[in-house]
Amino acid sequence: MSGTFRTDAIVTAIAIAAVTALTLIKGDVLFMGLWYYTLVLLGTFALARLVKPKPLFITGGIAAACLSFGVYIYANWTPAPTHDLLGLGHLCSLPGAAIGLLIGAVISRRTQQSSTAAFVTGISGFGFGFAVNQAVLCSTVMSCRALLPFL
């Protein structure tokens, strides 16, 4: 697998289009608005790009962001009284994802990695940071019963 930063930008644009199409067709089940989905994906791209990681690292980060959307959207597909503010749980977990993404980008930049390894580092950085922040939220201020099937 090989790629360039142009590939990362194209994948980001496709992900934004896919999430927007899903939201317009099926509805905004997180009740956050189209701006939120777009901003998270663009923020992931811009934040990782600041560090100038290896090609396809950003694609990995975008894939992890889409996966996090997928988990939350699936968990809230049929809203229940216990799922009221599930979208805020996603929002509040983004600082951890940003920290994980930056750490992964620095690691990707400083080591001799293939594009595949950079992709995996991108997924891992975003995913690990998001998961750690989510664990803190679930153990302190948020009910995560809706997310239990994914844990």
C-alpha positions as CSV (number, residue, x, y, z in Angstrom):
1,M,0.0,0.0,0.0
2,S,1.5,3.3,-1.0
3,G,0.1,6.8,-1.0
4,T,0.8,10.5,-0.8
5,F,-0.7,13.4,1.1
6,R,-2.9,14.0,-1.8
7,T,-4.4,10.5,-1.2
8,D,-5.0,11.6,2.4
9,A,-6.9,14.7,1.2
10,I,-9.0,12.7,-1.3
11,V,-9.9,10.1,1.4
12,T,-10.9,12.9,3.7
13,A,-13.1,14.4,1.1
14,I,-14.7,11.0,0.3
15,A,-15.3,10.4,4.0
16,I,-16.9,13.8,4.5
17,A,-19.2,13.1,1.5
18,A,-20.1,9.6,2.8
19,V,-20.9,10.8,6.3
20,T,-22.9,13.7,4.9
21,A,-24.8,11.4,2.6
22,L,-25.6,9.0,5.4
23,T,-26.8,11.8,7.6
24,L,-29.0,13.3,4.9
25,I,-30.5,10.0,3.9
26,K,-31.0,8.3,7.3
27,G,-31.1,11.4,9.6
28,D,-28.8,12.8,12.2
29,V,-29.2,10.3,15.0
30,L,-26.6,11.9,17.2
31,F,-28.4,15.2,16.9
32,M,-25.2,17.1,16.4
33,G,-25.7,18.6,12.9
34,L,-23.7,18.2,9.7
35,W,-21.2,20.7,10.7
36,Y,-20.1,18.4,13.6
37,Y,-19.3,15.5,11.3
38,T,-17.5,17.6,8.8
39,L,-15.5,19.5,11.5
40,V,-14.3,16.3,13.2
41,L,-13.0,14.9,9.9
42,L,-11.4,18.2,8.8
43,G,-10.0,18.7,12.3
44,T,-8.5,15.2,12.2
45,F,-6.9,16.0,8.8
46,A,-5.6,19.4,9.8
47,L,-4.3,18.4,13.2
48,A,-2.3,15.5,11.8
49,R,-1.1,17.5,8.9
50,L,0.5,20.0,11.3
51,V,3.0,17.4,12.3
52,K,3.6,16.3,8.7
53,P,3.4,12.5,9.3
54,K,4.1,9.8,6.8
55,P,1.7,9.4,3.9
56,L,-1.5,7.4,4.7
57,F,-1.2,8.2,8.5
58,I,-4.0,10.8,8.0
59,T,-6.1,8.2,6.1
60,G,-5.8,5.9,9.2
61,G,-6.9,8.7,11.5
62,I,-9.9,9.5,9.2
63,A,-10.8,5.8,9.2
64,A,-10.7,5.7,13.0
65,A,-12.9,8.8,13.2
66,C,-15.4,7.3,10.8
67,L,-15.3,4.1,12.9
68,S,-16.0,6.1,16.0
69,F,-19.0,7.8,14.2
70,G,-20.2,4.3,13.1
71,V,-20.2,3.0,16.7
72,Y,-22.1,5.9,18.1
73,I,-24.5,6.1,15.2
74,Y,-25.3,2.4,15.4
75,A,-25.7,2.6,19.2
76,N,-28.2,5.5,18.8
77,W,-30.0,4.2,15.7
78,T,-33.1,3.6,17.7
79,P,-33.1,6.2,20.4
80,A,-34.1,5.3,23.9
81,P,-34.4,7.4,27.0
82,T,-31.0,6.2,28.2
83,H,-29.3,7.4,25.0
84,D,-30.3,11.0,25.3
85,L,-27.0,12.8,25.1
86,L,-24.9,10.1,23.5
87,G,-23.5,12.6,20.9
88,L,-22.0,14.6,23.8
89,G,-20.0,11.5,24.8
90,H,-18.5,11.5,21.3
91,L,-17.7,15.2,21.5
92,C,-16.1,14.9,24.9
93,S,-13.9,12.1,23.8
94,L,-12.3,14.1,21.0
95,P,-9.6,15.7,23.1
96,G,-8.2,12.3,23.9
97,A,-8.4,11.4,20.2
98,A,-6.5,14.6,19.3
99,I,-3.7,13.8,21.8
100,G,-3.5,10.2,20.6
101,L,-3.4,11.4,17.0
102,L,-0.6,13.9,17.6
103,I,1.5,11.3,19.5
104,G,0.9,8.8,16.7
105,A,1.9,11.5,14.1
106,V,5.1,12.3,15.9
107,I,5.9,8.5,16.1
108,S,5.1,8.1,12.4
109,R,7.3,11.0,11.5
110,R,10.3,10.0,13.5
111,T,10.5,6.3,12.5
112,Q,11.1,4.6,9.2
113,Q,7.7,3.1,8.5
114,S,6.0,1.8,5.4
115,S,2.8,3.4,4.3
116,T,0.9,0.5,5.7
117,A,2.5,0.9,9.1
118,A,1.7,4.6,9.0
119,F,-1.9,3.8,8.3
120,V,-2.1,1.4,11.2
121,T,-0.4,4.0,13.4
122,G,-3.0,6.6,12.4
123,I,-5.9,4.2,13.3
124,S,-4.1,3.3,16.6
125,G,-3.3,6.8,17.6
126,F,-6.8,8.2,17.2
127,G,-8.5,5.0,18.5
128,F,-6.3,4.6,21.6
129,G,-6.7,8.3,22.6
130,F,-10.5,8.2,21.9
131,A,-10.9,4.9,23.9
132,V,-8.9,6.2,26.9
133,N,-10.9,9.4,27.1
134,Q,-14.1,7.4,26.6
135,A,-13.2,5.1,29.5
136,V,-12.6,8.1,31.8
137,L,-16.0,9.5,30.7
138,C,-17.8,6.3,31.2
139,S,-16.4,5.7,34.6
140,T,-17.2,9.2,35.9
141,V,-19.9,11.3,34.2
142,M,-21.6,9.4,31.4
143,S,-23.7,6.3,31.2
144,C,-22.3,4.0,28.5
145,R,-25.0,1.3,28.5
146,A,-25.7,2.0,24.9
147,L,-22.1,1.3,24.0
148,L,-21.8,-2.0,25.9
149,P,-22.2,-4.2,22.8
150,F,-19.1,-2.6,21.3
151,L,-16.9,-3.0,24.4
